[in-house]
Amino acid sequence: MAFWEIWLQALILIVILGTFLWGVSVRIKNASIVDIFWGPGFVVCAWWYAWQCEFDSWRSTLLLGLVTIWGLRLALHIGWRNHGKGEDYRYQQFRQDFGPERYWWFSYFQVFLLQGGLLWFISAPLLAVPYLAAEENPFGLFDALALFCWGVGFAFEAGGDWQLAQFKANPDNKGKVLDQGFWKYTRHPNYFGDAAVWWGYGLLSVASGSYWPMIGPLLMTGLIIQVSGVRLLERTLVDAKPEYRDYVERTSAFIPWPPKSSTSSRATSQQES
């Protein structure tokens, strides 16, 4: 079967799953559940691609394991983080802007189909690896770089999420800014980690002999920095937390880097959801 046929079949599968999820969200009046599906959506794509390609290579097996670990951890984290907190403020704002009588169907296109389409397009490297990889294709430089990127990314993403959860669990930290651990070197270790993980998948695609699926990691990184991640969050944090401005001045926004000398002796700590 051709690459494009398998890829388009995955789109149909994602639309079906997204439609079901949308129906659940309408019933419970909470569009936030789409966020929980983001990671598992890629797991579904990866397993679908592997099954359709009848993979038998070590690189395909490696990719499938990495995607499954990453996607399920992300889903568990978001599910635990959102449990009992109601709908995310972004979707609440959309619901208010469009009106509850219209948003139930508008959310299908604005939230569920949009995210599903992005998920499908970004998943291209997850198909390229099983489609092109061969058992005799040896381990090479791009494989090593891919594992390095994934390992660093997973550590920053999972570690950053865990550190933030521990920080928020302490009531004494309310209103403060976390600047220790991974957060000392980047204001968004979880976002950086997410991007690095996807560059790992992209490099595995390159190791398999396909370069154009790198559009997936590029798009993911762009979305994280410019649309749904760094830029969106920082607009709210700078206004909500006076200490955050000092944190911004001395800490890298995205790529981990040693912090600059602080111009203030105040203790700071970061918040991010």
VENWO-V573901 format. One record per residue. SS is DSSP state (a for helix, b for strand, c for the rest). PSI is psi in degrees with one decimal (none if undefined). D_CENTER is the distance of its C-alpha to the mean C-alpha in Angstrom with 2 decimals. Layout:
SS_PSI_D_CENTER, SS_PSI_D_CENTER
This chain:
c_141.4_29.59, c_153.9_28.20, a_-49.0_24.62, a_-33.1_24.38, a_-45.2_25.80, a_-41.1_23.29, a_-43.9_20.39, a_-33.6_22.02, a_-38.3_22.67, a_-36.6_18.98, a_-44.1_18.66, a_-41.7_21.52, a_-43.5_20.01, a_-39.2_16.75, a_-42.3_19.10, a_-48.2_21.22, a_-39.9_18.57, a_-37.4_17.16, a_-41.9_20.79, a_-44.6_21.48, a_-38.9_18.58, a_-42.8_19.86, a_-40.9_23.29, a_-41.8_22.24, a_-35.9_20.65, a_-40.8_23.97, a_-41.4_25.97, a_-2.0_24.27, c_50.1_23.67, c_101.3_20.05, c_-7.4_17.37, c_-19.1_14.69, a_-17.5_14.57, a_-30.1_12.48, a_-35.3_9.40, a_-31.6_10.42, a_-15.0_10.73, a_-54.9_7.29, a_-51.7_6.94, a_-26.8_10.74, a_-40.4_11.03, a_-33.3_10.07, a_-43.2_12.41, a_-45.7_15.01, a_-45.5_14.88, a_-43.9_15.26, a_-35.8_18.15, a_-46.1_19.69, a_-44.0_19.80, a_-40.8_21.26, a_-43.1_23.78, a_-30.6_24.89, a_-7.0_25.37, c_51.5_27.23, c_147.0_25.66, c_25.8_27.81, c_155.3_26.45, a_-32.7_25.09, a_-38.1_22.22, a_-43.7_21.12, a_-41.6_21.41, a_-48.7_19.48, a_-44.8_16.49, a_-41.3_16.68, a_-43.6_16.81, a_-44.2_13.88, a_-41.8_11.54, a_-45.5_13.23, a_-49.0_12.98, a_-49.2_9.27, a_-42.4_8.61, a_-36.8_11.51, a_-42.7_10.90, a_-42.4_7.67, a_-43.5_9.93, a_-40.8_12.80, a_-48.8_11.46, a_-40.5_10.53, a_-44.2_13.76, a_-41.2_15.78, a_-38.1_14.67, a_-10.5_15.55, c_125.7_18.60, c_6.6_21.75, c_1.5_20.40, c_-167.8_20.80, c_140.7_18.88, c_147.2_16.39, a_-28.9_18.43, a_-45.4_16.77, a_-31.8_17.92, a_-39.5_21.14, a_-42.4_21.85, a_-42.9_21.38, a_-37.4_23.64, a_-40.6_26.15, a_-41.6_26.18, a_-14.1_26.79, c_136.6_28.77, a_-27.6_28.24, a_-18.8_30.67, a_-28.5_28.62, a_-25.3_25.01, a_-36.8_25.09, a_-29.0_25.37, a_-34.5_23.73, a_-25.9_20.38, a_-41.8_20.55, a_-44.4_20.34, a_-33.0_18.44, a_-59.9_15.58, a_-47.8_15.68, a_-37.3_17.02, a_-50.5_15.11, a_-36.5_11.62, a_-40.4_13.23, a_-41.8_14.67, a_-44.4_11.63, a_-47.9_9.99, a_-46.4_13.42, a_-43.3_13.98, a_-25.8_10.94, c_1.5_12.01, a_-43.6_15.27, a_-27.0_15.13, a_-20.2_14.84, a_-36.9_18.16, a_-36.9_19.80, a_-55.6_19.98, a_-26.4_21.88, a_-33.1_23.79, a_-22.8_25.19, c_143.7_25.18, c_149.1_28.62, c_-35.1_29.84, c_-4.3_32.05, c_113.9_29.44, c_158.2_29.59, c_130.3_27.01, c_-168.3_26.76, a_-43.6_25.41, a_-32.1_22.23, a_-43.5_21.54, a_-43.9_22.13, a_-38.7_19.90, a_-46.3_17.06, a_-37.0_17.57, a_-48.1_17.89, a_-45.2_14.63, a_-44.0_12.78, a_-46.5_14.95, a_-44.7_14.57, a_-45.0_10.80, a_-38.8_10.74, a_-44.6_13.58, a_-41.8_12.18, a_-53.8_8.94, a_-42.5_11.10, a_-42.4_14.14, a_-42.3_13.01, a_-43.3_11.94, a_-44.2_15.28, a_-40.4_17.29, a_-39.8_16.24, a_-42.5_17.11, a_-37.6_20.39, a_-44.5_21.12, a_-25.1_20.79, a_-18.2_22.89, c_111.9_25.80, a_-22.3_27.59, a_-17.5_29.19, a_2.3_25.96, c_126.6_25.73, c_0.4_25.50, c_-178.8_24.90, c_123.1_22.28, b_120.6_20.74, c_29.3_21.71, c_167.6_22.13, a_-138.1_20.38, a_-28.7_17.21, a_-8.8_17.52, a_-25.7_20.82, c_-17.8_19.51, c_142.3_16.56, c_-13.6_15.98, c_67.8_12.20, a_-32.8_11.78, a_-37.7_8.44, a_-41.8_7.08, a_-44.7_9.47, a_-40.7_8.58, a_-45.7_5.06, a_-43.7_7.31, a_-39.1_10.10, a_-43.2_8.90, a_-29.7_8.68, a_-30.2_11.99, a_-44.5_13.28, a_-40.9_12.91, a_-39.9_14.49, a_-30.6_17.25, a_-33.8_18.06, a_-42.9_18.65, a_-41.6_20.92, a_-26.8_22.66, a_-11.6_23.42, c_9.6_25.04, c_127.6_22.73, c_-34.1_21.46, a_-28.1_20.50, a_-8.1_17.23, a_-11.4_15.97, a_-27.8_15.46, a_-56.3_12.10, a_-36.1_10.72, a_-45.7_12.83, a_-43.2_11.53, a_-45.1_7.81, a_-42.5_9.29, a_-43.0_11.66, a_-42.5_9.57, a_-41.5_7.78, a_-44.9_11.37, a_-21.7_13.62, a_-72.2_12.48, c_-1.8_10.00, c_-99.5_9.25, a_-55.4_12.04, a_-44.1_14.90, a_-44.5_14.60, a_-40.6_14.44, a_-28.9_17.13, a_-35.7_19.51, a_-36.8_19.80, a_-39.6_19.97, a_-38.1_22.68, a_-34.7_24.83, a_-26.1_24.34, c_106.4_24.87, c_-36.8_27.75, a_-17.6_26.89, a_-28.4_23.51, a_-41.1_25.46, a_-37.5_26.99, a_-40.2_23.68, a_-40.0_22.46, a_-28.7_25.69, a_-2.7_25.38, c_135.3_21.72, c_141.2_19.53, c_-35.3_16.91, c_-65.6_14.22, c_127.2_15.78, c_135.1_17.45, c_146.3_21.16, c_135.7_24.19, c_154.6_24.78, c_164.3_27.82, c_135.4_30.77, c_140.0_30.45, c_2.2_32.94, c_148.2_33.12, c_3.8_34.10, c_142.1_32.23, c_135.9_29.75, c_161.8_26.26, b_144.4_23.12, c_151.8_19.60, c_138.8_17.84, c_145.8_14.34, c_none_12.82
